[in-house]
Amino acid sequence: MLYLNDQNFEKELGGSQKPVLVDFYALWCAPCSLLSPLLEKLEKEFEKEVVFAKVNVDTAPLACQKYGINPIPTVILFKEGKPVDGFVGLQSEEKIRSWLKNHLNK
């Protein structure tokens, strides 16, 4: 899992050859803490195809403002440094897997 902040956000996204799934979260957010283990499990499954990253909204206000992050958790999939799709709130593992596979096949 790659941890991003305002200082490295754009550099890491732009430099990735793979799509980057970014989880915008906060330590105090209960749904975020439920989503995190699902994403960690999916990271193992998709590690060859997707980079998984996390952004703590409390330490990355500029990135959050740029991408309109509110509420959390918000997950955005970036390709070539640009957002292509996302979802807000806690989703099931199956739904996230299907959503991700759909974007990898495009």
DSSP file (Angstrom, degrees, kcal/mol; ACC not computed):
  #  RESIDUE AA STRUCTURE BP1 BP2  ACC     N-H-->O    O-->H-N    N-H-->O    O-->H-N    TCO  KAPPA ALPHA  PHI   PSI    X-CA   Y-CA   Z-CA
    1    1 A M              0   0    0      0, 0.0     2,-0.4     0, 0.0    52,-0.2   0.000 360.0 360.0 360.0 128.3    0.0    0.0    0.0
    2    2 A L  E     -a   53   0A   0     50,-2.6    52,-2.6    53,-0.0     2,-0.6  -0.790 360.0-146.0 -93.3 132.4    1.4    3.4   -1.0
    3    3 A Y  E     -a   54   0A   0     -2,-0.4     2,-0.3    50,-0.2    52,-0.2  -0.892  19.1-167.2-103.8 124.0    0.7    6.3    1.3
    4    4 A L  E     +a   55   0A   0     50,-3.1    52,-0.6    -2,-0.6     2,-0.2  -0.752  12.2 171.1-111.2 154.5    0.2    9.6   -0.4
    5    5 A N     >  -     0   0    0     -2,-0.3     4,-1.8    50,-0.1     3,-0.4  -0.824  54.6 -79.4-143.8-175.5    0.1   13.2    0.9
    6    6 A D  T  4 S+     0   0    0     53,-0.7     4,-0.3    -2,-0.2    54,-0.1   0.808 125.7  54.4 -61.7 -28.6    0.0   16.7   -0.7
    7    7 A Q  T  4 S+     0   0    0      1,-0.2    -1,-0.2     2,-0.1     4,-0.2   0.846 122.6  22.1 -76.3 -34.1    3.8   16.5   -1.3
    8    8 A N  T  > S+     0   0    0     -3,-0.4     4,-2.5     2,-0.1     5,-0.3   0.452  94.3  98.5-113.7  -0.3    3.9   13.3   -3.3
    9    9 A F  H  X S+     0   0    0     -4,-1.8     4,-2.2     1,-0.2     5,-0.2   0.946  89.5  36.8 -56.8 -59.8    0.4   12.9   -4.6
   10   10 A E  H  > S+     0   0    0     -4,-0.3     4,-2.6     1,-0.2     5,-0.2   0.887 117.0  53.0 -64.4 -40.1    0.8   14.2   -8.2
   11   11 A K  H  > S+     0   0    0     -4,-0.2     4,-1.6     1,-0.2    -1,-0.2   0.932 111.7  44.6 -61.9 -47.0    4.3   12.8   -8.6
   12   12 A E  H  < S+     0   0    0     -4,-2.5     4,-0.5     2,-0.2    -1,-0.2   0.894 116.0  46.5 -67.1 -40.5    3.2    9.2   -7.7
   13   13 A L  H >< S+     0   0    0     -4,-2.2     3,-0.9    -5,-0.3    68,-0.5   0.933 115.0  45.5 -68.1 -44.9    0.0    9.3   -9.8
   14   14 A G  H 3< S+     0   0    0     -4,-2.6    -1,-0.2     1,-0.2    -2,-0.2   0.772 112.0  52.4 -69.7 -26.2    1.7   10.7  -12.8
   15   15 A G  T 3< S+     0   0    0     -4,-1.6     2,-0.4    -5,-0.2    -1,-0.2   0.472  85.3 104.3 -90.3  -1.7    4.7    8.3  -12.6
   16   16 A S    <   -     0   0    0     -3,-0.9    64,-0.3    -4,-0.5    65,-0.1  -0.665  51.1-164.2 -88.0 131.6    2.7    5.1  -12.4
   17   17 A Q  S    S+     0   0    0     -2,-0.4    -1,-0.1     2,-0.1     3,-0.1   0.695  78.7  61.5 -79.1 -20.6    2.4    2.8  -15.4
   18   18 A K  S    S-     0   0    0      1,-0.1    62,-0.2    61,-0.1    32,-0.2  -0.634 101.7 -89.6-100.8 159.9   -0.5    1.0  -13.8
   19   19 A P        -     0   0    0      0, 0.0    32,-2.8     0, 0.0     2,-0.5  -0.373  42.3-139.1 -60.1 150.6   -3.9    2.4  -12.7
   20   20 A V  E     -bC  51  78A   0     58,-2.7    58,-3.1    30,-0.2     2,-0.6  -0.971   7.8-155.8-120.9 121.1   -3.8    3.7   -9.2
   21   21 A L  E     -bC  52  77A   0     30,-2.9    32,-3.0    -2,-0.5     2,-0.5  -0.859  16.7-162.2 -94.1 118.8   -6.7    3.1   -6.8
   22   22 A V  E     -bC  53  76A   0     54,-3.2    54,-2.3    -2,-0.6     2,-0.7  -0.908   8.5-159.1-111.7 123.8   -6.7    5.8   -4.1
   23   23 A D  E     -bC  54  75A   0     30,-2.6    32,-2.8    -2,-0.5     2,-0.6  -0.891   6.4-157.7-100.1 111.8   -8.6    5.4   -0.9
   24   24 A F  E     +bC  55  74A   0     50,-3.3    50,-1.6    -2,-0.7     2,-0.2  -0.826  34.3 148.9 -89.6 120.7   -9.3    8.8    0.8
   25   25 A Y  E     -b   56   0A   0     30,-2.6    32,-3.2    -2,-0.6    33,-0.4  -0.815  38.3-139.6-143.1 174.7   -9.8    8.1    4.5
   26   26 A A    >   -     0   0    0     -2,-0.2     3,-1.3    30,-0.2     7,-0.1  -0.986  24.2-126.3-141.2 150.4   -9.5    9.4    8.0
   27   27 A L  T 3  S+     0   0    0     -2,-0.3    -1,-0.1     1,-0.3     6,-0.1   0.804 111.9  51.4 -64.0 -29.4   -8.4    7.6   11.2
   28   28 A W  T 3  S+     0   0    0     -3,-0.0     2,-0.7     4,-0.0    -1,-0.3   0.440  86.1 103.6 -87.9  -0.5  -11.5    8.7   13.0
   29   29 A C    <>  -     0   0    0     -3,-1.3     4,-1.7     1,-0.2    -3,-0.2  -0.751  54.6-162.3 -92.2 113.4  -13.9    7.4   10.2
   30   30 A A  H  > S+     0   0    0     -2,-0.7     4,-1.2     1,-0.2     3,-0.2   0.925  91.2  48.9 -62.3 -47.9  -15.6    4.2   11.1
   31   31 A P  H  > S+     0   0    0      0, 0.0     4,-2.0     0, 0.0    -1,-0.2   0.864 108.6  56.5 -60.9 -32.6  -16.7    3.2    7.6
   32   32 A C  H  > S+     0   0    0      1,-0.2     4,-2.2     2,-0.2    -2,-0.2   0.906 103.9  51.9 -62.6 -41.2  -13.1    3.9    6.5
   33   33 A S  H  < S+     0   0    0     -4,-1.7    -1,-0.2     1,-0.2    -3,-0.1   0.766 111.1  48.2 -69.9 -23.2  -11.8    1.4    9.0
   34   34 A L  H  X S+     0   0    0     -4,-1.2     4,-0.6    -3,-0.2    -1,-0.2   0.814 112.3  48.7 -81.2 -32.9  -14.2   -1.2    7.6
   35   35 A L  H >X S+     0   0    0     -4,-2.0     4,-2.1     1,-0.2     3,-0.6   0.853  96.9  72.3 -73.4 -35.7  -13.2   -0.5    4.0
   36   36 A S  H 3X S+     0   0    0     -4,-2.2     4,-2.2     1,-0.2     5,-0.2   0.873  95.6  47.5 -53.3 -48.9   -9.5   -0.7    4.6
   37   37 A P  H 3> S+     0   0    0      0, 0.0     4,-1.9     0, 0.0    -1,-0.2   0.840 110.1  54.7 -65.6 -29.3   -9.1   -4.5    5.1
   38   38 A L  H <X S+     0   0    0     -4,-0.6     4,-2.3    -3,-0.6    -2,-0.2   0.928 110.1  45.8 -65.5 -44.0  -11.2   -5.1    2.0
   39   39 A L  H  X S+     0   0    0     -4,-2.1     4,-2.3     1,-0.2    -1,-0.2   0.874 110.1  54.1 -67.6 -36.3   -8.9   -3.0   -0.1
   40   40 A E  H  X S+     0   0    0     -4,-2.2     4,-1.2    -5,-0.2    -1,-0.2   0.892 109.8  47.8 -63.7 -38.6   -5.8   -4.7    1.5
   41   41 A K  H  X S+     0   0    0     -4,-1.9     4,-1.2     1,-0.2     3,-0.3   0.921 113.0  47.4 -66.4 -44.3   -7.3   -8.0    0.5
   42   42 A L  H  X S+     0   0    0     -4,-2.3     4,-2.5     1,-0.2    -2,-0.2   0.818 103.1  64.0 -68.0 -30.1   -8.0   -6.8   -3.1
   43   43 A E  H  X S+     0   0    0     -4,-2.3     4,-0.6     1,-0.2    -1,-0.2   0.904 102.2  49.3 -59.3 -41.0   -4.5   -5.3   -3.3
   44   44 A K  H  < S+     0   0    0     -4,-1.2     3,-0.4    -3,-0.3    -1,-0.2   0.874 113.0  47.6 -65.0 -36.7   -3.1   -8.8   -3.0
   45   45 A E  H  < S+     0   0    0     -4,-1.2     3,-0.2     1,-0.2    -2,-0.2   0.859 123.8  30.1 -72.0 -36.7   -5.4  -10.1   -5.7
   46   46 A F  H >X S+     0   0    0     -4,-2.5     4,-2.5     1,-0.2     3,-1.9   0.161  79.4 121.5-110.4  17.0   -4.7   -7.2   -8.2
   47   47 A E  T 3< S+     0   0    0     -4,-0.6    -1,-0.2    -3,-0.4    -2,-0.1   0.747  75.5  51.6 -58.9 -26.1   -1.1   -6.4   -7.3
   48   48 A K  T 34 S+     0   0    0     -3,-0.2    -1,-0.3    -4,-0.2    -2,-0.1   0.668 121.0  32.2 -82.0 -15.8    0.2   -7.0  -10.8
   49   49 A E  T <4 S+     0   0    0     -3,-1.9     2,-0.4     1,-0.2    -2,-0.2   0.694 118.7  36.5-112.7 -25.7   -2.4   -4.8  -12.4
   50   50 A V     <  -     0   0    0     -4,-2.5     2,-0.5    -7,-0.2    -1,-0.2  -0.982  61.8-137.6-138.2 141.3   -3.2   -1.9  -10.0
   51   51 A V  E     - b   0  20A   0    -32,-2.8   -30,-2.9    -2,-0.4     2,-0.5  -0.871  24.2-149.4 -93.0 128.4   -1.3    0.2   -7.5
   52   52 A F  E     + b   0  21A   0     -2,-0.5   -50,-2.6   -32,-0.2     2,-0.3  -0.857  21.9 174.5-101.2 133.8   -3.3    0.7   -4.2
   53   53 A A  E     -ab   2  22A   0    -32,-3.0   -30,-2.6    -2,-0.5     2,-0.4  -0.939  19.0-148.9-138.3 157.9   -2.8    3.9   -2.3
   54   54 A K  E     -ab   3  23A   0    -52,-2.6   -50,-3.1    -2,-0.3     2,-0.4  -0.968   4.1-165.7-128.5 144.4   -4.2    5.7    0.7
   55   55 A V  E     -ab   4  24A   0    -32,-2.8   -30,-2.6    -2,-0.4     2,-0.7  -0.979  16.5-143.1-129.8 118.7   -4.6    9.4    1.5
   56   56 A N  E >>  - b   0  25A   0    -52,-0.6     3,-1.8    -2,-0.4     4,-0.6  -0.723  12.4-149.6 -78.0 116.1   -5.3   10.6    5.0
   57   57 A V  T 34 S+     0   0    0    -32,-3.2     3,-0.4    -2,-0.7    -1,-0.2   0.762  93.1  61.4 -62.4 -24.8   -7.7   13.5    4.4
   58   58 A D  T 34 S+     0   0    0    -33,-0.4    -1,-0.3     1,-0.2   -32,-0.1   0.677 112.2  36.5 -75.6 -16.4   -6.5   15.2    7.6
   59   59 A T  T <4 S+     0   0    0     -3,-1.8   -53,-0.7     1,-0.2    -1,-0.2   0.332 116.8  51.3-116.5   5.7   -2.9   15.4    6.2
   60   60 A A     X  +     0   0    0     -4,-0.6     4,-2.0    -3,-0.4     5,-0.2  -0.396  55.6 152.0-138.6  60.3   -3.7   16.1    2.5
   61   61 A P  H  > S+     0   0    0      0, 0.0     4,-2.3     0, 0.0     5,-0.2   0.833  73.4  54.6 -63.8 -32.7   -6.1   19.0    2.3
   62   62 A L  H  > S+     0   0    0      2,-0.2     4,-2.6     1,-0.2     5,-0.2   0.933 109.5  45.5 -68.5 -45.1   -4.9   20.2   -1.2
   63   63 A A  H  > S+     0   0    0      1,-0.2     4,-1.8     2,-0.2    -1,-0.2   0.902 113.9  50.8 -62.7 -40.5   -5.4   16.8   -2.8
   64   64 A C  H  <>S+     0   0    0     -4,-2.0     5,-2.7     1,-0.2     4,-0.4   0.902 111.8  46.6 -65.0 -41.1   -8.8   16.5   -1.1
   65   65 A Q  H ><5S+     0   0    0     -4,-2.3     3,-1.1     3,-0.2    -2,-0.2   0.925 109.9  53.7 -66.2 -44.2   -9.9   20.0   -2.3
   66   66 A K  H 3<5S+     0   0    0     -4,-2.6    -1,-0.2     1,-0.3    -2,-0.2   0.871 117.8  35.6 -58.9 -38.9   -8.7   19.3   -5.9
   67   67 A Y  T 3<5S-     0   0    0     -4,-1.8    -1,-0.3    -5,-0.2    -2,-0.2   0.265 109.8-117.1-103.7  11.5  -10.7   16.1   -6.2
   68   68 A G  T < 5 -     0   0    0     -3,-1.1     2,-0.9    -4,-0.4    -3,-0.2   0.890  40.2-172.3  60.7  44.0  -13.7   17.3   -4.2
   69   69 A I      < +     0   0    0     -5,-2.7    -1,-0.2    -6,-0.1     3,-0.1  -0.602  19.0 149.6 -79.3 106.9  -13.3   14.6   -1.5
   70   70 A N        +     0   0    0     -2,-0.9     2,-0.2     1,-0.5    18,-0.0  -0.594  52.0  25.4-179.8 119.0  -16.4   14.8    0.8
   71   71 A P  S    S-     0   0    0      0, 0.0    -1,-0.5     0, 0.0    18,-0.1   0.510  93.7-100.8 -84.7-172.8  -17.7   12.6    2.4
   72   72 A I  S    S+     0   0    0     -2,-0.2   -47,-0.1    -3,-0.1     2,-0.1  -0.905  90.4  50.0-123.7 155.9  -15.3    9.8    3.2
   73   73 A P  S    S+     0   0    0      0, 0.0    16,-3.4     0, 0.0     2,-0.4   0.472  70.6 166.7 -73.4 145.1  -14.4    7.1    2.5
   74   74 A T  E     -CD  24  88A   0    -50,-1.6   -50,-3.3    14,-0.2     2,-0.5  -0.997  17.0-163.2-125.2 133.6  -14.0    8.0   -1.2
   75   75 A V  E     -CD  23  87A   0     12,-3.0    12,-2.3    -2,-0.4     2,-0.4  -0.974   7.7-175.4-118.4 129.7  -12.2    5.8   -3.6
   76   76 A I  E     -CD  22  86A   0    -54,-2.3   -54,-3.2    -2,-0.5     2,-0.6  -0.983  16.7-145.1-126.4 135.9  -11.0    7.1   -7.0
   77   77 A L  E     -CD  21  85A   0      8,-3.2     7,-3.2    -2,-0.4     8,-1.1  -0.890  19.0-163.3 -99.3 124.8   -9.3    5.1   -9.7
   78   78 A F  E     -CD  20  83A   0    -58,-3.1   -58,-2.7    -2,-0.6     2,-0.4  -0.879   8.8-171.6-108.9 138.7   -6.7    7.1  -11.7
   79   79 A K  E >  S- D   0  82A   0      3,-2.8     3,-1.9    -2,-0.4   -62,-0.1  -0.999  78.7  -7.4-128.1 130.0   -5.2    6.1  -15.0
   80   80 A E  T 3  S-     0   0    0     -2,-0.4   -66,-0.1   -64,-0.3    -1,-0.1   0.858 132.1 -55.9  53.0  38.3   -2.3    8.1  -16.4
   81   81 A G  T 3  S+     0   0    0    -68,-0.5    -1,-0.3     1,-0.2   -67,-0.2   0.459 117.4 107.4  79.7   1.8   -2.6   10.5  -13.5
   82   82 A K  E <  S-D   79   0A   0     -3,-1.9    -3,-2.8   -69,-0.1     2,-0.2  -0.907  74.2-112.6-117.1 141.1   -6.3   11.4  -14.3
   83   83 A P  E     +D   78   0A   0      0, 0.0    -5,-0.3     0, 0.0     3,-0.1  -0.507  34.7 171.4 -69.6 133.5   -9.4   10.3  -12.3
   84   84 A V  E     -     0   0A   0     -7,-3.2     2,-0.3     1,-0.4    -6,-0.2   0.662  60.9 -22.6-114.0 -26.7  -11.6    7.9  -14.3
   85   85 A D  E     +D   77   0A   0     -8,-1.1    -8,-3.2     2,-0.0    -1,-0.4  -0.973  58.8 170.8-172.5 167.7  -14.1    6.7  -11.8
   86   86 A G  E     -D   76   0A   0     -2,-0.3     2,-0.3   -10,-0.3   -10,-0.2  -0.976  17.9-134.5-169.2 179.8  -14.8    6.3   -8.1
   87   87 A F  E     -D   75   0A   0    -12,-2.3   -12,-3.0    -2,-0.3     2,-0.4  -0.985  12.2-137.3-149.2 158.8  -17.3    5.6   -5.4
   88   88 A V  E     +D   74   0A   0     -2,-0.3   -14,-0.2   -14,-0.2   -16,-0.1  -0.939  61.5  12.6-119.2 138.0  -18.2    7.0   -2.0
   89   89 A G  S    S-     0   0    0    -16,-3.4     2,-0.3    -2,-0.4   -14,-0.1  -0.131  99.5 -36.5  92.9 172.4  -18.9    5.0    1.1
   90   90 A L        -     0   0    0    -18,-0.1     2,-0.3   -16,-0.0    -2,-0.1  -0.547  60.5-178.1 -73.5 128.7  -18.4    1.5    2.3
   91   91 A Q        -     0   0    0     -2,-0.3     2,-0.1    -4,-0.1    -2,-0.0  -0.844  30.9 -96.8-122.7 160.7  -19.0   -1.1   -0.5
   92   92 A S     >  -     0   0    0     -2,-0.3     4,-2.3     1,-0.1     5,-0.2  -0.381  31.1-116.4 -73.9 157.1  -18.8   -4.9   -0.4
   93   93 A E  H  > S+     0   0    0      1,-0.2     4,-2.6     2,-0.2     5,-0.2   0.904 116.7  52.1 -57.8 -42.8  -15.7   -6.7   -1.5
   94   94 A E  H  > S+     0   0    0      1,-0.2     4,-2.4     2,-0.2    -1,-0.2   0.896 109.3  49.0 -63.0 -41.4  -17.6   -8.3   -4.4
   95   95 A K  H  > S+     0   0    0      2,-0.2     4,-2.4     1,-0.2    -1,-0.2   0.909 112.8  46.8 -66.7 -41.8  -18.9   -5.0   -5.6
   96   96 A I  H  X S+     0   0    0     -4,-2.3     4,-2.7     2,-0.2     5,-0.2   0.920 111.9  51.1 -65.7 -43.3  -15.4   -3.4   -5.5
   97   97 A R  H  X S+     0   0    0     -4,-2.6     4,-2.8    -5,-0.2     5,-0.2   0.935 112.4  45.9 -58.5 -47.9  -13.8   -6.4   -7.2
   98   98 A S  H  X S+     0   0    0     -4,-2.4     4,-2.3     2,-0.2    -1,-0.2   0.909 112.9  50.3 -62.1 -43.8  -16.4   -6.2  -10.0
   99   99 A W  H  X S+     0   0    0     -4,-2.4     4,-1.6     2,-0.2    -1,-0.2   0.911 113.3  46.1 -60.6 -44.4  -16.0   -2.4  -10.4
  100  100 A L  H  X S+     0   0    0     -4,-2.7     4,-2.0     2,-0.2    -2,-0.2   0.929 111.4  50.1 -67.4 -46.2  -12.2   -2.8  -10.6
  101  101 A K  H  X S+     0   0    0     -4,-2.8     4,-1.4     1,-0.2    -1,-0.2   0.896 107.3  56.2 -59.1 -40.2  -12.3   -5.6  -13.1
  102  102 A N  H  < S+     0   0    0     -4,-2.3    -1,-0.2     1,-0.2    -2,-0.2   0.904 110.1  44.5 -58.1 -42.9  -14.7   -3.6  -15.2
  103  103 A H  H >< S+     0   0    0     -4,-1.6     3,-0.8     1,-0.2    -1,-0.2   0.800 109.2  55.5 -75.0 -28.4  -12.2   -0.7  -15.4
  104  104 A L  H 3< S+     0   0    0     -4,-2.0    -1,-0.2     1,-0.2    -2,-0.2   0.759 104.6  54.7 -74.4 -23.0   -9.3   -3.0  -16.1
  105  105 A N  T 3<        0   0    0     -4,-1.4    -1,-0.2     1,-0.2    -2,-0.2   0.444 360.0 360.0 -88.3  -0.5  -11.0   -4.5  -19.1
  106  106 A K    <         0   0    0     -3,-0.8    -1,-0.2    -4,-0.2    -2,-0.1   0.458 360.0 360.0 -87.0 360.0  -11.6   -1.0  -20.7
